[in-house]
Amino acid sequence: MTKTWRLDDGHQTLVFASDNGYIPACIYWGQTLLPTENLEALAAATRLDVTGGMLDDNPPLNLCPLSYDSFPGQPGLQLRNQNGQPVICQLRLTDAEAIDGHFNVSASDETNGLSWQAHFEVCPDTGVISCHSSLSSLSPVFVEWLSAPVLPAPQQADEFIEFSGRWCGEFQTSRLPWSAGRRVRNNTTGRSGHEHFPGLYLPCLGASNTCGEVYAMHYGWSGGHGMVAEEMPDGRRQIQFAHAAGSETEAVTEASSARLYLSRSDLGLNGCALAFQRHLREQIVSWPAASLPRPVHYNCWEAVYFDHNIEELTEIAAIAAELGAERFVLDDGWFGRRDDDTSSLGDWQVDARKYPQGLGPLIDSVTSLGMGFGLWFEPEMVNLDSELARAHPDWILGPADQIEGRQQRVLDISKSAVSNYLFEKLHGLLSEYDIGYIKWDHNRVLPSADAAQARAHIQLLKRLRDAHPQVEIESCASGGGRIDFGVLQQTQRVWLSDSNDALERLRIQHDAALFLPAAVTGSHVGPRHCHTSGRVLDINLRAWTAAQRHFGFEMDPRELTSEEAGVLKKVCAWWKQNRDWLFDADILRLDGVDKSIIAEIQVARDASRFVAFVAQVSTSSQILPRPQRLSGLDPDASYEIELLTRESSPRLSRRDLLLKSDSFTASGSWLMQAGLNLPWAFPATIHVIEGRRLD
Ligand code: DGJ
């Protein structure tokens, strides 16, 4: 007996089918099917053959495949009882309903006293589908693996794209070939992590940034995830995402996966990217003051580090305001006796040596200059050299002889005494001072994977937001070590990377745009001489790179030459004029065969305007630039095109190209098919091209 269900959102259809009481399987995920489609016929037609050397039927690859059913791959659920023995889960469907954009499934296992649910929810506005699994058990069990609903991966694909990275090198993409066996990622760092961003792109054959069929997934969890991409001996492929194996340390009667976000596209990787960008901006992040523009940041970290001097900071604040900053963020070094990174984490009181009258005088100067004030914290961390560690050594996670990270350890914030202490400290400072913004850092990985810590972090964020709903929070973890849709439900910005090297930043933000919109992605103009790479980069490249996302600057502004200050001011003013439409725009990555180019376009939702950034990150192998095709435009409209950076073309671009001397008009079709003929450029420079539709 076969039962079927379908889920539609106007962008796509998912069809689920269950045979003989098994948990339903997703038997179709693709373009919208006819309303009259016969789902029973599809289920029958989807059934696979059986040949020699196989079981007499194919164990179902359903939303929670089970070893009990002889499933030949990774099961979707792995439990142990309190004696440490494996629980052989025998779940069978009890109920399922697809209604109003939701698909809810329940299954139970009477032998082991288990019940399992899967929940899907569509979002017609963005095309992103979210789903999660949950489990109840009559007696406490250790959850080793509870996958979010398990989905098949496309068969018309020869590779998948996953994410890795490092400090100052976040969001690195790797294309891995599909082959027999299991690719497992298990992130035990306790953070979504530089090393293991919890996302996956599944391109079908021939897909590029701008065309082809692509599927993508993101697991919205900050505590470290596990991912399985597996091709089984029969050729079927499955994808699983769950909390990292080993991160649930207590026996429980209730458990749940995080939300898994799904998108699919017929417009290449960009179709999935823009769905995630829109979904994050419109459905996940809650903005304290949605109607206000995102402010230009100034952050003092790379200007003064721990060397806080109120006169100097006041001078810097005045220059920053003059350059266009609207929010001044006081970074690490203001509390305890924090003169370097060896001490004081945990002692969240203002350092009276540096600020004899508290933070009030600095905040007054900042606000009198028309800027808001933000403050850095690293709440979950402690240095052994701190009042806190001396008073509460038992609040620290992990063994006493652990290897430290940046001379610091992690507080066990799942203990209510610890999270209450932290809440009171932050709440006290937020109540005493006019603070509109927190930069929330997290510089040490956990001593071992611990999902309870990640849940406690979200609870602490929620509690602070309830008490101070007007305060915005930035998620930072040595740069981009804690970025995911889970933490972004409670925060409004991510510090994407500690690399302010514009060449590195271009690449990082380009790949991060597969998930992140400009509105949440911090990007700062760094010092001329980059502190993390040693490169010296021109101010035009530095400023235009930051202007691609949530703009800010973080060098000592006293180092700027008048020419550099002029460029910074000009780009900052451009960004302010454009930010309203930019924050609603889609970021589309542009195709090209020249590996020395990183190019993207940001297109208004109604395609009425765009800005394209074409960066020459190194020297091309051919002499002349190849035409740069654009994307996402209205093919039937005419656009007036202008090269904003024409003044920075070098003398070696010897011809009076049209774009260098004038604007011109071309159709969206021509721009997307022929492409723009840009001036020859030095490496480490950038072209910025604006376009407006002529109505
Ligand atoms: C790491 C962050 O990523 C930096 O931006 C800065 O805030 C330092 N921590 C401060 O210690």
Boltz pocket constraint, residues with backbone or C-beta under 6 A from the ligand:
constraints:
  - pocket:
      binder: B
      contacts: [[A, 301], [A, 331], [A, 332], [A, 376], [A, 441], [A, 443], [A, 476], [A, 477], [A, 478], [A, 479], [A, 495], [A, 497], [A, 498]]
      max_distance: 6.0
